[in-house]
Structure formats: structure tokens, C-alpha cells
């Protein structure tokens, strides 16, 4: 049996220390990159809307990240605008049934107005679908009328309350992206 020298032990300890140090540095860099990729922009507006409407902050951030990647001037090919990409007909519906303010559609480019409206839409949809965020997110993207029809179809829902499948590829991909982004925000900031 070969004798282990002090020099060998020191070398092994140094190697393990370097490996551990590299691991710590990698975790710090990974978190820094993640926080840069998943910022807490508009935190005052998100906090206020989350509290006002009882919607999870991580969900709001997940929707904003998915919809506009924090670009307040974003406009989709379909005409949705702002951080949470609100369509004019959704804005009109919200004003008719839920809002009592003097805002115009163009005001949705203002982050505070957009986040307030978008979060209230999420809140209304979450209540409509008995607290199921996943179904509400599908309705936010694919429309409540479509989701209501899918819930009636056993091909898409077993219980009439939750979706097991989504027939629109865009909405299915959207639901997955929002869920992933919400999860990342939860892990980075809210856990």
C-alpha cells in the first residue's frame, strides 16, 4: 500500500476547493443572467395591480414576459398593444362592464394603465374559471368563447372546468410559455 503524503492531501483539498468555488461562481453568474433575462420592471405597477385584483405577481410577470418582453410600445399584428398586449375589443368590454374611467385605447401604451387593465382581465378570467389560472391564461390568449367551447368537449376537458388539451397550437404554446415564465419568476423572486 502506497503512503499518502501531505502534499497529495493538500493537492486534493485544493482541487475540491477550486471545484466548489467554480460551482459557487457558476450559480452566481447563472442567477445574474437569469435576473437580467427576467427583470422586475414596473414593479410598483405590478405590486399595485396584484394587490388590487388578487392576482399572483409571478403570473403577471409571466404574462408580461410572454406577451411583450417588457416593451410598453409593443403592438401585435392582430392589434394588441402594450405590455400585456390588450386588444381593443377586450379594452371596450372591460370599460363597459368593469371600469369606470376616462382612459382611451391609446392609453394602454402607458405601463400603469396597461398593467391595471391586463391584471383585471386576468382576475375576471380566473374567477370565471373557478380559480384555474391555466384555463384563464388560455382564455386570455385564445378567447373566453373558445375556451368555453373546449370545456364542453370531452376531447379537451374531462370535467368541464380544466383543459387537458388545447386545440389551438398558438394557445397551447402560450400557456406553456406563461407557465414557464411564471415558474421562473416565482423561483427567482417570490419563493
Secondary structure as UniProt FT lines:
FT   HELIX           6..37
FT   TURN            41..42
FT   HELIX           43..53
FT   HELIX           57..67
FT   TURN            68..70
FT   TURN            72..73
FT   TURN            77..78
FT   TURN            82..85
FT   HELIX           88..97
FT   HELIX           105..109
FT   HELIX           111..128
FT   TURN            129..131
FT   HELIX           133..142
FT   HELIX           144..152
FT   TURN            154..156
FT   HELIX           169..185
FT   HELIX           186..190
//
